[in-house]
Amino acid sequence: MLGPAVELANARLAGQGVERLPAGLSPHSLRGTFAMIHAELGTPPKRLSRHMTHRTTAMTFDVYAGAEDIPEAEVERLRALVEGQPWARSGSEATETVGFDARAPKSERDSSAL
């Protein structure tokens, strides 16, 4: 189910000269990414545990909190992305910002940036 979407995204990314999505992307890896990002951004433990359908906050944070040692600048980029704000591309020569207002009607978004 996810494979065709990843292939389409990678084709678009290649056409834009942007790095492809990582190999092995799966619903389970996306779930872990979601939890790790929200743990790093300070989502309240009970809320994150409910999103993850874990019985206890200890389970959630034993598995996901501190799983990655993310530099503070990267945490701020993730925060902007999660909040739907423009964010800067990574890399030493990155000057362009990307993103869109997730609250805007789909017809108003520039689908070429996705």
N, C-alpha and C positions, 0 to 999 in steps of 0.2 A: 504494500500500500504506500509506504513512504518512498520506496525506490524510484518510481516515476517522477515524483515531485523533486527529489534530489537531483535526478538527471536533468530535468528541465531547468532547475535553478543553476546547476553547474554550467549548462550550455549558455545561459544568459550571463553568468558571471564571467565565463571565458570570453564572451563577446565584448565585455566591458574591460577586459584585462585585469579582472579582480580575482583574488585567490578563491579556489574552489572550496566547497563545503568539505569537512573532514570525512575520510573514509570510515566506514563502520557506523555511520549515523543511524540511530534506531529510536523508536519511541522510548525505550528504557534509558538510552543515553540522554535524550532530550529531557526526560523526567529528572534525571540527576543534575543536569545543567540548570534546570529551573530551580531546583532546591538549593543548589550551591550558590547561584546568583542571589536568590532572596535571602539566604543566610548571611552572605557577605554584605548585603545592602541593609541588613538590620530589620528585616520583616519580623514582627513579633512572633516568638516561638510557637505559641498556641495556634496562631493563624496559619503559619507555615505547616505545622503538623496536621492541621485539618485539611489543608490543600493536598498534602501528601497521603492522606488517609492513614496516618500512623496513629496508634493508640496512645503514644506518649511523646512528649517533646524530646525526652532523652533519646528515643529511637531516632528521631529526625536528626538531632544534632550530633549524635554519636556517628552517624553515617555521613552526614554532609557538611557540618560546620568545620571550617579549617581544612577541608579536603584539598584546597588549593591555596597557595600563598600568593595572593593577587596583589600587585603593586597598587598603591592608592590611586594613581592616575587612571589605571584600568578600571578600578571600582567606580570612579566618577563617570567614566565612559559608559559603563554598564548601567549606572543609575539613569543617565540621560536617555539611553536606549529604552529601558524599561518604562520610563515616564513619558516616552513619545517625543522627546526633545531632539533637536539636531545633535549629532555626535560626530566627533572627528575620527577619521579613519586612522588606523594604527600604522606605525612605520615612521622611520626617522625623517622622511621627506613628505609626510602627509600634511597637507594644508587644507584640503577640501573637507567640508562637513557634509554629512548626508543625514537623511531622516525625513520624516513627514509627520504631520499632525494625525495621529491615529484616531482622533475624534472627528476629523473632517469626513464628509461623505465620500464614499469610495470614488465617485465620479470626479471629485476634485483632487484626488491624489495622482501623482505622476507615477504611473506603473512602471515606467522604464527604470526608475531608481530602485525598484525592488528586485 
